[in-house]
Amino acid sequence: MQLSHAPQVFRLMSTWFWALALIMGGINDAIGSRRSVPMLDAPARARRAAYLRRIAIGGHLPWLIIGAGQLLGSTPTVWSYFRPQDANPFVIDWLAGYFELAGVSAGWILLGLGAQKSSTYSEWTACAAVVRRGQCAGSAALPCSGW
């Protein structure tokens, strides 16, 4: 798909959207990993960090496939990934990667107690536990961000 008559901003976004998605995802991951849950002990914090790292890697894989396809010249823009009928190997890999991530995520949630782990490492759950125990009663500030 040639974008020779498109405005420059549209051409840049069509060509480099994958890099923007990786940058924004990296910023989001950095913010999320720096949020501490003070009620977790050291081993639980290490498990939470590993958990967040796995989620970040899984979330960035599709954008890395798109970037590789565009940098190697197999796909000119991000719009090429909406045409699987062209049988481009990077497009097929991208779609297969998304289906694989969906399958792994569903299996983890349903069979690997993923929903329970998500709620265990959530700072909202930890804050609610502190409030239920009465440790924040009469306190002006709760010991966690967001409340």
KAJOVEN-V913026 format. One record per residue. N is the residue number from 1. PHI is phi in degrees with one decimal (none if undefined). PSI is psi in whole degrees, 0 to 359 (none if undefined). OMEGA is omega in radians with two decimals (NA if undefined). Layout:
N_PHI_PSI_OMEGA / N_PHI_PSI_OMEGA
//
This chain:
1_none_116_-3.14 / 2_-90.1_138_-3.14 / 3_-118.6_41_-3.03 / 4_-68.3_331_-3.12 / 5_-100.7_3_-3.12 / 6_-80.7_154_3.06 / 7_-60.5_153_-3.07 / 8_-58.4_319_-3.13 / 9_-63.2_318_3.13 / 10_-64.7_320_3.10 / 11_-64.3_317_3.12 / 12_-63.5_315_3.14 / 13_-66.7_324_3.13 / 14_-69.0_328_-3.10 / 15_-88.5_323_-3.01 / 16_-114.6_18_-3.14 / 17_-61.4_325_-3.14 / 18_-61.8_321_3.14 / 19_-68.7_320_3.09 / 20_-62.3_318_3.12 / 21_-63.7_320_3.10 / 22_-65.9_318_3.13 / 23_-64.4_312_-3.13 / 24_-65.4_321_3.08 / 25_-63.6_320_3.10 / 26_-64.3_319_3.09 / 27_-63.5_315_3.12 / 28_-61.8_319_3.12 / 29_-65.2_320_3.14 / 30_-65.0_318_3.11 / 31_-64.5_316_-3.12 / 32_-65.4_323_-3.11 / 33_-76.1_337_3.14 / 34_-83.3_343_3.08 / 35_-69.9_125_-3.11 / 36_-102.6_150_3.03 / 37_-110.2_100_-2.99 / 38_-64.8_342_-3.10 / 39_-82.4_351_-3.13 / 40_-86.2_140_3.07 / 41_-78.6_175_-3.04 / 42_-59.2_314_3.12 / 43_-62.8_323_3.13 / 44_-68.5_323_3.09 / 45_-65.6_322_3.10 / 46_-65.8_320_3.10 / 47_-65.7_321_3.11 / 48_-63.9_319_3.12 / 49_-63.8_318_3.11 / 50_-65.0_320_3.11 / 51_-60.9_312_3.13 / 52_-65.8_325_3.11 / 53_-64.0_317_3.13 / 54_-63.9_319_3.11 / 55_-64.4_319_3.14 / 56_-64.6_316_3.14 / 57_-62.8_315_3.12 / 58_-62.8_323_3.14 / 59_-72.8_334_-3.11 / 60_-92.4_343_-3.10 / 61_-57.2_314_3.14 / 62_-61.0_323_3.14 / 63_-71.2_328_3.06 / 64_-67.4_323_3.08 / 65_-64.6_316_3.10 / 66_-62.1_316_3.13 / 67_-62.4_318_3.11 / 68_-63.5_318_3.13 / 69_-62.8_321_-3.13 / 70_-76.4_320_3.14 / 71_-68.6_328_3.12 / 72_-84.6_356_3.05 / 73_85.8_8_3.13 / 74_-77.5_329_3.11 / 75_-129.2_125_-3.08 / 76_-73.6_324_-3.11 / 77_-141.6_174_3.10 / 78_-66.8_337_-3.13 / 79_-68.7_341_3.10 / 80_-63.5_335_-3.10 / 81_-77.6_355_3.05 / 82_-95.1_8_3.13 / 83_-125.9_72_3.13 / 84_-67.3_341_-3.14 / 85_-66.4_346_3.07 / 86_-75.8_348_3.11 / 87_58.2_36_3.05 / 88_-71.6_132_-3.08 / 89_-59.7_326_3.13 / 90_-70.6_324_3.10 / 91_-66.6_317_3.12 / 92_-64.6_318_3.09 / 93_-62.5_320_3.13 / 94_-63.4_313_3.11 / 95_-64.4_317_3.11 / 96_-62.3_321_3.11 / 97_-62.9_319_3.10 / 98_-66.1_318_3.10 / 99_-65.3_322_3.10 / 100_-65.1_315_3.10 / 101_-61.4_320_3.12 / 102_-64.5_319_3.12 / 103_-66.8_316_3.13 / 104_-64.5_318_3.14 / 105_-64.1_316_3.13 / 106_-64.0_318_3.10 / 107_-63.7_320_3.14 / 108_-66.0_319_-3.13 / 109_-69.0_315_-3.04 / 110_-81.7_322_-3.03 / 111_-107.1_335_-3.06 / 112_-104.5_18_3.13 / 113_57.8_36_-3.12 / 114_-63.6_322_3.13 / 115_-65.1_322_3.12 / 116_-66.6_318_3.12 / 117_-65.5_321_3.12 / 118_-60.5_317_-3.13 / 119_-73.3_331_3.11 / 120_-65.9_319_-3.06 / 121_-93.5_6_3.13 / 122_-79.8_136_3.12 / 123_-70.3_335_3.10 / 124_-68.0_320_3.11 / 125_-64.6_317_3.14 / 126_-64.5_320_3.11 / 127_-64.9_318_3.13 / 128_-63.0_323_3.11 / 129_-65.2_321_3.12 / 130_-65.9_318_3.14 / 131_-65.2_318_3.14 / 132_-62.8_325_-3.14 / 133_-76.4_351_3.10 / 134_82.9_13_-3.11 / 135_-74.5_343_-3.12 / 136_-106.6_6_-3.10 / 137_-61.5_128_3.12 / 138_79.2_359_-3.13 / 139_-86.8_140_3.12 / 140_-76.4_330_-3.10 / 141_-128.3_131_3.08 / 142_-79.3_154_-3.05 / 143_-80.6_26_3.11 / 144_-145.7_154_-3.13 / 145_-72.9_154_3.07 / 146_97.0_342_3.13 / 147_-114.8_none_NA
//
